[in-house]
Amino acid sequence: MGMWIFIFTELLLFGGLFLVYAVFRSQYSEEFHISAHQLNGFIGTLNTVILLVSSMTIAMSITAIQKGNRSLAFKLILITLLCAFVFLVNKYFEWGHKIRINLYPGTDLMFSLKHGEILFFSLYFFMTGLHALHIIVGMIILSVVAVKVKTKKIDTGRYVLLENGALYWHLVDLIWIFLFPLLYLIT
Amino acid sequence: MKAETNHITPYSVYAKVLIVLLCFTMLTVTATHYHLGAFTVALALIIACVKAGAVLTFFMHLKFDEIILRIFVIMVFTLLAVVIVITLLDYINR
């Protein structure tokens, strides 16, 4: 229950950002469309698939631990962590490209854009950045969980931490499910 | 916390949910190639909501959890939707 209340606060945090997005998009829909064209739709789609797969593997690890198969649970958590890492690597290349062409908040190129485009890219960097931060936090939590599974601190009888770690990971997935179409697919 | 621990979801259910999620991802990506006008955003949001629903129901075990959690989740999403709709109505009719 406590974990769920925490998840609700996270949903409302991102909900607020989606509200900002919705308002500015209704006001500058033309500029938002043009800007979204510059995002890499392929990386976005790839990252969506990666997150969905990782969400499944972490859910499966709960089944594994319930069935008493600790080594499988451990492997599934590792796969999840690997997926998270690949997600971040993709994000690095995606952001890296934008930073190389000077398209990030604070540069002259950004200031030369139209108002709506500045808003779009600021929101893009803030929302995906905050989401990436959640990925990193999720990775830390899942690493702790993995170690505890390995050292038998998490077992068939006690796996609340694994459950909550998994819930957090699904939350990260959930947010991306909304971020992806709204930022990458509005062309 | 303890009440939900007894149900074991088979691996195959998760695999099926993933396939459904991937299909919807493909659908939402393909939909961008067609010009649907104002419906584009609506369609993207509907698909996102369906995907979120699948993740919440199966991956996050809401289906087998206490009913009160399900009510809470629905309330939170309704709250967000209401806030966004009301704010948009205000901005659009200004």
Interface residues (C-beta under 8 A of the other chain):
Chain A: M1 W4 F8 L11 L12 G15 F18 L19 A22 V23 S26 Q27 G41 T45 T48 V49 L52 V53 S55 M56 A59 M60 I62 T63 Q66 K67 Y159 V160 A166 L167 H170 D173 L174 I177 F178 F180 P181 L182 L185 I186 T187
Chain B: M1 T5 I8 T9 P10 Y11 Y14 A15 V17 L18 L21 L22 T25 T28 V29 A31 T32 T40 V41 A44 L45 I47 A48 K51 A52 V55 L56 F58 F59 M60 L69 F72 V73 V76 F77 L79 L80 V83 I84 T87 L88 Y91 I92
